[in-house]
């Protein structure tokens, strides 16, 4: 499961004036390079797309790596003016794809599913797949030395999902993360933005309200996640009041539709704490690193996860009552180094013998009916492969 990009901080402080935007700095013309100009039109109104973001994404090379912030890596960018026009100076000659985005309109960060290629796909394969998925919204442009390439683009209105988030005592859930899953062509549920590494993870406002925009038509599941101190998986509640995606109600939206009334209630009763300590059989040594997960017992769906062990201790607060599998995997001690000073005064770095150690994975079925905060998990070491 890809690292959940729903936990990234998204709030930007504007130091000069409220509402100011990150306007790209214009470059000077360069006769050894090319220029791209154009106009962006809103498809629903036929009017200029004012202050839209325009990016150029270079055709990928064989050694390209996936961009962590975008499905279609940004090479150059600009912002349109009041007339919807833009100019990008000093562009390196080559083949590009132009992309236009504007709040309220379709955005590839939400729409492109790169997970369908799998984790073993190359950066070039993943980018080419994103281009193929988004081809109806891209304009290809070839940049030539000392030539102006003029293009026209349209942005299409996206769908929106709006609602409120409350606890079951009626109080608003403020600052909780909203997680959106989109049903793919293969009937799988993909986290919107998650597969691309984008930071598409809105939070509820001071009244518990939320709005999810820029989405393509389709079928969705909306969930919320309580804040966590790290990137660990925390308590999830899905519309209308389900702890699991399979029990959630789906939401269907058509192009440009605004779906109101997606109100999510977070149950407070029946939540327990599962906590304990992970150590090795030999002398109770604590592994340098390990992943601890709670899996639902019936289908092994991940319920909670943490890699942030505090001297071997883990804790999962707010666990709904039920049957789980407590899983510890990837436990190991990293290879230790030490600095040795030789008799001649030279310094030598050497590996500490037998400092690297791996532990066998372990699973323990548990039934959560009350707090379970003193669990002791012991792991057996496994032989380390030789050189």
C-alpha positions, -999 to +999 in steps of 0.1 A: +000+000+000+015+032-010+026+056+017-005+076+026+000+110+014-033+121+033-010+130+063+010+158+047+005+193+061-013+214+034-018+248+050+003+276+035+009+308+053+007+340+032+031+366+046+022+396+026-016+396+020-045+372+025-052+352-006-019+358-024-007+330-047+026+314-057+030+333-090+058+318-111+086+342-118+088+352-154+121+343-172+138+365-198+137+356-235+166+335-246+174+332-284+191+298-278+158+284-265+121+285-274+089+302-262+055+288-255+024+310-255-013+303-254-047+307-240-068+287-215-106+287-218-132+274-193-152+247-212-184+254-193-185+291-198-164+297-228-147+325-209-109+329-202-096+308-174-081+336-153-052+328-131-050+292-141-018+272-136-001+261-168+027+235-166+049+219-193+058+183-187+087+170-207+084+137-226+099+112-202+133+096-207+143+060-199+161+070-167+134+093-154+121+086-119+085+092-107+079+126-094+068+126-057+046+156-061+029+150-095+018+123-118+031+145-147+063+160-135+065+198-139+093+211-162+081+247-167+051+266-154+032+299-157+000+316-147-026+330-170-037+366-168-071+383-169-073+374-206-065+338-200-033+340-219+002+329-207+038+331-219+067+308-209+101+321-220+134+303-223+121+267-227+147+241-236+140+226-271+121+193-270+088+176-268+063+186-240+028+181-228+009+212-216-015+209-187-038+236-173-054+234-139-078+258-120-097+254-088-130+237-094-119+221-126-104+186-133-069+180-119-046+150-128-035+149-091-069+136-082-077+116-113-046+097-126-042+061-113-005+052-114-010+022-091-023+001-120+012-004-133+025-017-100+055-007-079+080-023-103+072+000-132+099+023-143+096+061-140+092+064-177+064+037-178+045+054-150+047+088-166+037+075-201+007+058-184-003+090-168+000+108-201-022+081-217-049+084-190-049+123-192-045+125-230-079+141-235-068+171-213-032+175-226-019+195-255+014+183-271+038+210-281+073+208-296+096+236-286+122+248-312+151+272-308+141+309-312+105+299-322+072+308-305+048+278-302+012+290-296-014+266-281-050+266-269-063+246-239-096+241-221-103+232-185-134+212-178-155+216-147-149+188-121-173+173-097-175+182-060-185+164-028-194+185+002-206+176+037-200+178+074-181+157+099-193+153+135-187+131+165-217+111+177-222+135+206-231+162+180-199+183+182-181+192+150-150+172+141-124+200+134-092+195+115-097+158+106-082+145+074-106+137+046-096+106+025-113+100-009-113+067-028-122+065-065-135+034-082-112+025-111-120+008-144-110-025-128-135-020-099-107-014-074-107+014-050-078+039-055-071+067-030-075+099-049-040+114-051-025+086-031-010+067-060+006+098-075+022+109-042+003+142-043-008+160-012-045+158-019-057+155+016-081+183+027-091+188+063-124+198+079-128+235+089-138+250+122-174+239+118-166+204+107-173+211+070-153+198+041-153+201+003-136+178-022-133+193-057-116+190-091-128+153-094-138+134-125-172+118-127-174+084-111-181+065-079-164+074-047-160+065-010-154+094+014-136+087+047-121+107+075-089+100+096-082+113+130-050+134+134-018+114+141+016+124+153+034+107+124+026+091+091+010+061+108-025+048+098-050+060+123-087+056+130-108+057+098-145+064+096-163+062+062-196+077+051-220+076+068-206+061+100-186+029+091-151+020+103-144+000+071-145+009+034-165-023+026-193-011+049-194+025+035-220+039+012-207+049-022-212+083-038-218+087-075-212+121-093-216+132-129-194+158-146-196+192-129-221+179-102-219+192-067-230+165-043-241+180-009-251+162+022-222+137+025-223+139+063-200+116+083-205+107+120-175+094+140-187+070+167-170+075+201-182+045+220-165+011+219-130+025+211-101+008+229-063+010+231-041-017+218-005-012+230+026-033+239+063-039+235+083-057+208+115-075+217+137-104+206+139-137+224+176-134+229+181-111+260+150-091+252+168-069+227+147-043+210+149-044+172+162-012+156+131-011+133+099-029+127+064-024+114+034-032+136+000-036+120-036-044+131-054-064+104-091-072+104-094-109+110-119-117+084-102-104+053-068-090+066-077-055+055-052-031+072-068-013+101-039+004+118-001+006+112+029+022+128+066+022+122+073+046+150+084+023+178+095+041+210+122+018+224+102-011+212+068+001+224+038+007+201+003+020+207-029+021+187-055+044+204-091+045+193-094+009+181-130-003+174-140-035+192-137-066+172-114-094+160-080-086+146-046-100+137-016-082+153+012-085+129+049-076+134+070-076+102+103-063+088+120-063+122+157-060+121+188-045+136+208-023+112+245-029+107+265-009+132+297+009+124+325+020+147+355+042+143+389+027+152+421+046+156+452+027+144+486+028+162+499+051+134+471+076+141+450+068+110+413+063+114+395+032+102+357+026+100+348-010+106+316-030+109+306-043+144+305-081+141+271-097+143+254-063+147+230-069+118+201-092+126+167-100+111+137-114+130+110-137+118+076-121+112+049-129+138+011-128+138-011-130+168-050-133+167-066-110+192-101-100+202-105-063+213-132-059+239-114-037+263-080-019+265-051-042+258-021-020+267+004-045+280+010-069+251+044-085+249+056-096+215+088-117+213+105-123+180+129-151+169+160-142+150+166-156+116+201-163+100+216-134+080+226-144+045+263-144+040+281-123+014 
